[in-house]
């Protein structure tokens, strides 16, 4: 049973995402790209975390976020991540991976894993990172149907559903705002208008809707990067740093290999110690289980 978790790491979230929204102002999230990063996020004292497609497909499969991996691939990664942390997760479910049937199947699958909140977008497939060129969006009616299916068929009424629109880059901000209104009317609990390009646009979006909204401070992205408190003042409730950890991890690995291959060893012992790493992955709890129930050596 490789996926067995110690009692200290149950699969059922410690609280719902709705409870976190009620308690945290704003909700600051980091993007988990594997089980180790999910455990580190929990140890850092965060109340919840984000699982982005960009980070998952890059870390697990080594490919860009341009629609090269579908639900079966991504959900396998999400299952590992969610199993490693007791915190409520907000999971990027892309476009739902098909029509309304596929959307409902995706929602149910993630709910069974213990996912507390989901985000679905209105891009056409193959989708891509929201800050990349070449995006397109489905009709408003097609996305409305998916949102109605997701919200109407969720098994747990506590499951929070964000509707994301990428229409700003395709048709302009006015169309994105009109779509957002329709998506709320269809049953979305919150909104994410992706990739506004100025502080003025952030302010317009933040004031337009009295529901939880996501702002996305993305390194190298199109949206101005403001402090969490500044985004909260503009009206945003959830601030996910979705790709920060995977970018930092990739840089740290590159630097470590360059350092050793150069013969300098200047970075030696600058990572976690062996004992610190064992603590992060829960060695003590597994050692207790082994000591309590394992067979004595012959």
Phi, psi and omega per residue, in radians:
X1 nan 1.375 -3.045
X2 -1.135 -0.418 -3.064
X3 -1.672 0.166 3.117
X4 -1.082 2.358 -3.139
X5 -1.975 2.486 3.040
X6 -1.074 2.832 -3.112
X7 -1.038 -0.480 -3.113
X8 -1.258 -0.191 -3.097
X9 -2.225 1.207 -3.130
X10 -1.221 2.705 3.100
X11 -1.304 -0.522 -3.138
X12 -1.256 2.207 -3.117
X13 -1.019 2.585 -3.122
X14 -1.138 -0.464 3.060
X15 -2.721 2.955 3.137
X16 -1.490 2.818 3.087
X17 -1.122 -0.561 3.097
X18 -1.101 -0.676 3.092
X19 -1.136 -0.701 3.093
X20 -1.091 -0.759 3.105
X21 -1.020 -0.639 -3.127
X22 -1.291 -0.380 -3.032
X23 -1.826 -0.478 -3.048
X24 -1.897 2.305 -3.110
X25 -2.407 1.703 -0.069
X26 -1.504 3.026 3.033
X27 -1.481 1.996 3.113
X28 -1.744 2.167 -3.091
X29 -2.145 2.624 2.954
X30 -1.956 2.625 -3.105
X31 -1.491 2.030 3.063
X32 -1.476 2.286 3.125
X33 -1.973 -0.131 3.038
X34 -2.788 3.120 -3.078
X35 -1.155 -0.621 3.137
X36 -1.104 -0.799 3.132
X37 -1.127 -0.602 3.098
X38 -1.111 -0.694 3.113
X39 -1.183 -0.680 3.118
X40 -1.143 -0.670 3.102
X41 -1.072 -0.767 3.121
X42 -1.104 -0.714 -3.137
X43 -1.190 -0.421 -3.140
X44 -1.311 -0.150 3.110
X45 1.636 0.233 3.127
X46 -1.271 2.694 -3.110
X47 -1.584 -0.371 3.125
X48 -2.797 -3.129 3.134
X49 -2.665 2.946 -3.073
X50 -2.059 2.468 3.023
X51 -2.037 1.877 -3.089
X52 -1.746 2.533 3.094
X53 -1.092 -0.657 3.137
X54 -0.949 -0.882 -3.089
X55 -1.251 -0.704 -3.078
X56 -1.135 -0.871 -3.078
X57 -1.218 -0.517 3.080
X58 -1.220 -0.809 -3.071
X59 -1.312 -0.697 -3.045
X60 -1.500 -0.621 -3.021
X61 -2.075 -0.150 3.110
X62 1.166 0.600 -3.138
X63 -2.243 2.773 3.103
X64 -1.342 2.888 -3.122
X65 -1.467 1.275 -3.133
X66 -2.291 0.552 3.057
X67 1.414 0.413 -3.118
X68 -1.489 -0.203 3.116
X69 -2.251 2.390 -3.085
X70 -1.856 -2.888 -2.960
X71 -1.033 -0.778 -3.098
X72 -1.016 -0.704 3.127
X73 -1.211 -0.868 -3.032
X74 -1.229 -0.678 -3.129
X75 -1.139 -0.520 3.073
X76 -1.095 -0.709 3.091
X77 -1.182 -0.753 -3.135
X78 -1.062 -0.707 3.138
X79 -1.032 -0.778 3.116
X80 -1.108 -0.744 -3.086
X81 -1.150 -0.874 -3.085
X82 -1.119 -0.603 3.142
X83 -1.174 -0.325 -3.046
X84 -1.607 -0.110 -3.023
X85 -2.442 2.486 3.084
X86 -1.478 -0.058 -3.062
X87 -1.385 2.637 3.043
X88 -1.190 2.396 -3.074
X89 -1.916 2.429 2.916
X90 -1.761 2.033 -3.028
X91 -1.950 2.306 3.041
X92 -1.319 1.999 3.129
X93 -1.823 0.420 3.105
X94 0.884 -2.263 -3.106
X95 -1.703 0.185 -3.080
X96 1.568 -0.076 3.026
X97 1.157 0.680 3.052
X98 2.488 -2.580 -3.108
X99 -1.514 -2.887 -3.049
X100 -1.095 -0.555 3.092
X101 -1.101 -0.796 3.141
X102 -1.149 -0.633 3.102
X103 -1.054 -0.842 -3.135
X104 -1.118 -0.712 3.088
X105 -1.048 -0.737 3.138
X106 -1.135 -0.801 3.118
X107 -1.026 -0.829 -3.120
X108 -1.107 -0.740 -3.123
X109 -1.074 -0.762 -3.138
X110 -1.243 -0.630 3.082
X111 -1.079 -0.701 3.128
X112 -1.124 -0.472 3.082
X113 -1.329 -0.278 -3.082
X114 1.761 0.228 3.110
X115 -1.196 2.353 -3.028
X116 -1.698 -0.433 -3.115
X117 -2.566 2.588 -3.089
X118 -2.313 2.636 3.069
X119 -2.221 2.220 -3.136
X120 -2.151 2.439 -3.026
X121 -1.997 2.896 -3.100
X122 -1.835 0.405 3.059
X123 -1.265 2.700 2.934
X124 -1.367 2.690 3.097
X125 -1.631 2.426 0.059
X126 -1.335 2.288 -3.126
X127 -1.395 3.055 3.084
X128 -2.646 2.927 3.099
X129 -0.867 2.422 -3.050
X130 -1.124 -0.243 3.136
X131 -1.857 0.216 3.053
X132 -1.702 2.660 3.076
X133 -1.314 2.798 3.043
X134 1.621 0.229 3.125
X135 -1.327 2.775 2.945
X136 -2.537 2.844 -3.084
X137 -2.201 2.658 3.068
X138 -1.330 3.043 3.071
X139 -1.157 2.683 3.087
X140 -1.002 -0.715 -3.107
X141 -1.097 -0.663 3.133
X142 -1.137 -0.720 3.126
X143 -1.237 -0.658 3.090
X144 -1.024 -0.731 3.126
X145 -1.085 -0.704 3.134
X146 -1.163 -0.713 3.133
X147 -1.151 -0.741 3.096
X148 -1.036 -0.714 3.130
X149 -1.162 -0.784 -3.104
X150 -1.124 -0.821 -3.093
X151 -1.301 -0.610 -3.106
X152 -1.330 -0.448 -3.058
X153 -1.932 0.071 3.106
X154 -1.067 2.454 -3.098
X155 -1.331 -0.595 -3.111
X156 -1.901 2.054 -3.135
X157 -1.095 -0.282 3.104
X158 -1.385 -0.283 3.129
X159 -1.045 2.158 -3.066
X160 -1.662 2.308 -3.074
X161 -2.086 2.034 3.019
X162 -1.629 2.346 2.989
X163 -1.740 2.194 3.124
X164 -1.893 2.383 3.008
X165 -2.100 2.367 3.074
X166 -1.813 0.323 -3.043
X167 -1.229 -0.354 -3.137
X168 -0.954 -0.773 -3.080
X169 -1.364 -0.304 -3.043
X170 -1.741 -0.859 -3.045
X171 -2.099 -0.085 3.135
X172 1.824 2.929 -3.038
X173 -1.150 -0.671 -3.115
X174 -1.046 -0.746 3.114
X175 -1.144 -0.681 3.109
X176 -1.074 -0.716 3.128
X177 -1.174 -0.715 3.105
X178 -1.119 -0.738 3.088
X179 -1.063 -0.766 -3.124
X180 -1.020 -0.711 3.080
X181 -1.032 -0.792 3.141
X182 -1.137 -0.670 -3.112
X183 -1.175 -0.657 3.056
X184 -1.119 -0.767 3.141
X185 -1.099 -0.480 -3.137
X186 -1.387 -0.189 3.076
X187 2.167 0.040 3.086
X188 -1.137 2.531 3.119
X189 -1.567 -0.457 -3.114
X190 -2.632 3.042 -3.021
X191 -2.312 2.643 2.988
X192 -2.436 1.802 3.037
X193 -1.604 1.865 -2.951
X194 -1.352 2.452 2.915
X195 1.075 0.824 2.904
X196 -1.100 2.663 -2.939
X197 -1.992 0.176 3.102
X198 -2.756 2.873 3.068
X199 -1.120 -0.641 3.109
X200 -1.052 -0.730 3.117
X201 -1.167 -0.702 3.071
X202 -1.020 -0.738 -3.129
X203 -1.140 -0.735 3.108
X204 -1.065 -0.812 -3.117
X205 -1.134 -0.805 -3.092
X206 -1.060 -0.584 -3.106
X207 -1.557 -0.182 -2.996
X208 -1.346 -0.456 -3.002
X209 -2.386 2.399 3.128
X210 -1.696 0.940 3.068
X211 -2.401 2.863 3.078
X212 -1.020 2.291 3.124
X213 -2.211 2.594 3.133
X214 -1.726 2.374 2.899
X215 -2.045 2.483 -2.937
X216 -2.111 1.544 3.111
X217 -1.299 1.750 -3.007
X218 -1.925 2.123 3.071
X219 -1.036 2.190 -3.138
X220 1.382 0.108 -3.105
X221 -1.550 -3.037 -3.054
X222 -1.554 -0.312 -3.059
X223 -1.567 2.383 3.070
X224 -0.996 2.407 -3.131
X225 -1.612 1.956 3.115
X226 -1.931 2.850 3.078
X227 -1.201 2.672 -3.137
X228 -0.949 -0.725 3.125
X229 -1.104 -0.632 3.105
X230 -1.174 -0.715 3.104
X231 -1.159 -0.655 3.101
X232 -1.104 -0.702 3.111
X233 -1.116 -0.520 3.106
X234 -1.366 -0.181 3.074
X235 1.987 0.193 -3.108
X236 -1.693 2.400 -3.044
X237 -1.767 -0.508 -3.036
X238 -2.214 2.211 -3.085
X239 -2.212 1.638 -3.137
X240 -1.595 2.214 2.984
X241 -1.611 1.354 -2.874
X242 -1.223 -0.563 -3.073
X243 -1.980 0.034 -3.063
X244 -1.031 -0.843 -3.058
X245 -1.184 -0.713 -3.118
X246 -1.187 -0.622 3.088
X247 -1.148 -0.766 -3.135
X248 -1.166 -0.699 3.136
X249 -1.110 -0.761 3.132
X250 -1.085 -0.720 3.122
X251 -1.144 -0.720 3.139
X252 -1.107 -0.700 3.118
X253 -1.175 -0.749 3.083
X254 -1.017 -0.819 -3.106
X255 -1.111 -0.704 -3.131
X256 -1.102 -0.756 -3.139
X257 -1.210 -0.700 3.097
X258 -1.080 -0.721 -3.119
X259 -1.086 -0.791 -3.110
X260 -1.260 -0.751 -3.116
X261 -1.165 -0.436 3.094
X262 -1.372 -0.245 -3.107
X263 1.451 0.074 -3.102
X264 -1.385 -0.695 -3.102
X265 0.946 0.557 -3.120
X266 -1.247 -0.398 -3.115
X267 -1.721 0.092 -3.123
X268 -1.026 2.356 3.139
X269 1.177 0.362 3.064
X270 -1.689 -0.142 3.060
X271 -1.507 -2.950 3.017
X272 -1.053 2.564 3.011
X273 -1.287 2.881 3.116
X274 -1.010 -0.732 -3.131
X275 -1.209 -0.679 3.101
X276 -1.104 -0.720 3.137
X277 -1.126 -0.752 3.101
X278 -1.024 -0.649 3.113
X279 -1.152 -0.737 -3.133
X280 -1.051 -0.745 -3.077
X281 -1.539 0.134 3.009
X282 1.366 0.571 -3.090
X283 -1.036 -0.708 -3.062
X284 -1.062 -0.704 -3.127
X285 -1.182 -0.730 3.099
X286 -1.166 -0.615 3.091
X287 -1.134 -0.673 3.086
X288 -1.095 -0.781 3.134
X289 -1.084 -0.752 3.137
X290 -1.099 -0.736 3.141
X291 -1.205 -0.548 -3.094
X292 -1.409 -0.597 -2.980
X293 -2.170 -0.229 -3.083
X294 -1.257 2.670 3.126
X295 -1.255 2.452 3.079
X296 -1.171 2.499 3.128
X297 -1.092 2.448 -3.125
X298 -1.324 nan nan
